[in-house]
Amino acid sequence: MNKLIAATHEILSRQRDVYRHMLAAMREAADAMRAYDTPRVDELNKIVETLALRAKALVEARFIVNRRLAESLGVDPGQIGIERIAGLASPMVGSAIRALVDDISALVPEISAQNEENRSLAQSSLLAVQGLARLMRQTVEQPVTYGPGAAVRRAPTGVGRVQGSL
């Protein structure tokens, strides 16, 4: 049982570290988006995706350890929560497990908020690019021409010109 408790502690420690790295990469990605550093944004997004996969694997590993711990105690896996695991551990390890869970619990909403900020930044950038593309398309497709009496018209070709005589 002590090995399972130690495994829980190790998994939680790794999970906290992954979440810290993920949050740092997400914050850096936001800065890169603000600086229009697309290659860095792409690089950081790949890092975040890799960290998200690691986090998912750690959650799955924790469920496996919890199931084994429940089997060793002869109880339903749903009855094995962090408090019970921490209570089975030595006081020092139990405190460390609780502290790790508190750290993780604090990181999750920060990650969620940063994810929302990054989504908003990406959406704003996309809207700006779409607006610029629309403006460029209008300029190329229908340039302004000037006819008699300085009347403004749209030319049928891609070049603006002055029509008529002065």
C-alpha positions as CSV (number, residue, x, y, z in Angstrom):
1,M,0.0,0.0,0.0
2,N,2.9,2.4,0.7
3,K,4.1,2.0,-2.8
4,L,0.7,3.0,-4.1
5,I,0.6,6.0,-1.9
6,A,4.1,7.0,-3.0
7,A,2.9,6.5,-6.6
8,T,0.0,8.8,-6.0
9,H,2.4,11.4,-4.6
10,E,4.7,11.1,-7.6
11,I,1.8,11.3,-10.1
12,L,0.4,14.4,-8.4
13,S,3.9,16.0,-8.3
14,R,4.3,15.4,-12.1
15,Q,0.8,16.6,-12.8
16,R,1.5,19.8,-10.9
17,D,4.7,20.3,-12.9
18,V,3.0,19.7,-16.2
19,Y,0.2,22.2,-15.3
20,R,2.8,24.8,-14.3
21,H,4.7,24.3,-17.6
22,M,1.5,24.4,-19.6
23,L,0.4,27.7,-18.0
24,A,3.8,29.2,-18.6
25,A,3.7,28.2,-22.3
26,M,0.2,29.5,-22.7
27,R,1.2,32.8,-21.2
28,E,4.2,33.0,-23.5
29,A,1.9,32.1,-26.4
30,A,-0.4,35.1,-25.5
31,D,2.7,37.4,-25.5
32,A,3.7,36.0,-28.9
33,M,0.3,36.6,-30.3
34,R,0.4,40.2,-29.1
35,A,3.7,40.5,-30.8
36,Y,2.5,38.9,-34.1
37,D,5.2,36.2,-33.7
38,T,3.4,33.4,-35.6
39,P,6.3,30.9,-35.6
40,R,6.7,31.2,-31.9
41,V,2.9,30.8,-31.4
42,D,3.0,27.7,-33.5
43,E,5.9,26.3,-31.5
44,L,4.3,27.1,-28.1
45,N,0.9,25.6,-29.2
46,K,2.7,22.3,-30.0
47,I,4.3,22.4,-26.5
48,V,0.9,23.0,-24.9
49,E,-0.6,20.1,-26.9
50,T,2.2,17.8,-25.8
51,L,1.8,18.9,-22.2
52,A,-2.0,18.4,-22.4
53,L,-1.4,14.8,-23.5
54,R,1.0,14.2,-20.6
55,A,-1.6,15.7,-18.2
56,K,-4.3,13.3,-19.6
57,A,-1.9,10.3,-19.2
58,L,-1.2,11.3,-15.6
59,V,-4.9,11.6,-14.8
60,E,-5.4,8.1,-16.2
61,A,-2.4,6.8,-14.2
62,R,-3.9,8.3,-11.1
63,F,-7.2,6.4,-11.7
64,I,-5.2,3.2,-12.1
65,V,-3.4,3.7,-8.9
66,N,-6.6,4.6,-7.1
67,R,-8.2,1.5,-8.4
68,R,-5.3,-0.7,-7.1
69,L,-5.4,1.1,-3.8
70,A,-9.1,0.4,-3.5
71,E,-8.6,-3.2,-4.3
72,S,-5.9,-3.5,-1.6
73,L,-8.3,-2.0,0.9
74,G,-11.3,-4.0,-0.3
75,V,-13.4,-1.0,-1.0
76,D,-15.1,0.6,-4.0
77,P,-12.7,2.8,-6.1
78,G,-15.2,5.6,-5.7
79,Q,-14.5,5.6,-2.0
80,I,-10.8,6.4,-2.5
81,G,-10.4,10.1,-2.5
82,I,-7.4,12.3,-1.9
83,E,-8.3,12.8,1.7
84,R,-8.5,9.1,2.3
85,I,-5.2,8.5,0.6
86,A,-3.6,11.3,2.5
87,G,-5.0,9.8,5.7
88,L,-3.4,6.5,5.0
89,A,0.0,8.1,4.4
90,S,2.5,9.3,7.0
91,P,1.7,12.8,8.2
92,M,4.5,14.3,6.1
93,V,3.5,12.5,2.9
94,G,-0.2,13.2,3.6
95,S,0.5,16.9,4.0
96,A,2.6,16.8,0.8
97,I,-0.3,15.1,-1.1
98,R,-2.8,17.7,0.2
99,A,-0.5,20.5,-0.8
100,L,-0.1,19.1,-4.3
101,V,-3.8,18.8,-4.8
102,D,-4.2,22.4,-3.6
103,D,-1.6,23.5,-6.1
104,I,-3.3,21.6,-8.9
105,S,-6.7,23.0,-7.9
106,A,-5.3,26.5,-8.1
107,L,-3.6,25.9,-11.5
108,V,-6.7,24.5,-13.2
109,P,-8.8,27.7,-13.2
110,E,-5.7,29.7,-14.2
111,I,-5.1,27.5,-17.2
112,S,-8.8,27.7,-18.1
113,A,-8.7,31.6,-17.9
114,Q,-5.4,31.7,-19.9
115,N,-6.9,29.4,-22.5
116,E,-9.9,31.7,-22.8
117,E,-7.6,34.7,-23.2
118,N,-5.6,33.0,-25.9
119,R,-8.8,32.0,-27.7
120,S,-9.9,35.6,-27.6
121,L,-6.6,36.9,-28.9
122,A,-6.6,34.3,-31.7
123,Q,-10.2,35.2,-32.6
124,S,-9.3,38.9,-32.7
125,S,-6.3,38.3,-34.9
126,L,-8.4,36.2,-37.2
127,L,-11.0,38.9,-37.5
128,A,-8.3,41.5,-38.2
129,V,-6.8,39.3,-41.0
130,Q,-10.2,38.7,-42.5
131,G,-11.0,42.4,-42.5
132,L,-7.6,43.2,-44.1
133,A,-8.2,40.5,-46.8
134,R,-11.6,41.9,-47.5
135,L,-10.2,45.4,-47.9
136,M,-7.4,44.2,-50.1
137,R,-9.8,42.2,-52.3
138,Q,-12.1,45.3,-52.7
139,T,-9.1,47.4,-53.7
140,V,-7.8,44.9,-56.2
141,E,-11.2,43.9,-57.7
142,Q,-12.8,47.3,-58.0
143,P,-10.4,50.3,-58.0
144,V,-11.8,53.8,-58.0
145,T,-11.9,55.7,-61.3
146,Y,-12.7,59.3,-61.9
147,G,-15.1,60.3,-64.7
148,P,-16.4,63.5,-66.1
149,G,-17.1,66.1,-63.4
150,A,-14.9,64.1,-61.0
151,A,-17.6,61.5,-60.6
152,V,-16.2,58.5,-58.7
153,R,-16.8,55.1,-60.3
154,R,-15.5,51.6,-59.9
155,A,-13.3,50.4,-62.7
156,P,-14.0,47.0,-64.2
157,T,-10.3,46.1,-64.2
158,G,-7.6,45.9,-61.6
159,V,-6.1,49.4,-62.2
160,G,-7.4,52.8,-61.3
161,R,-7.4,55.4,-64.0
162,V,-8.7,58.8,-64.9
163,Q,-11.3,58.8,-67.8
164,G,-12.1,61.7,-70.1
165,S,-10.3,64.9,-70.6
166,L,-9.5,67.7,-68.1
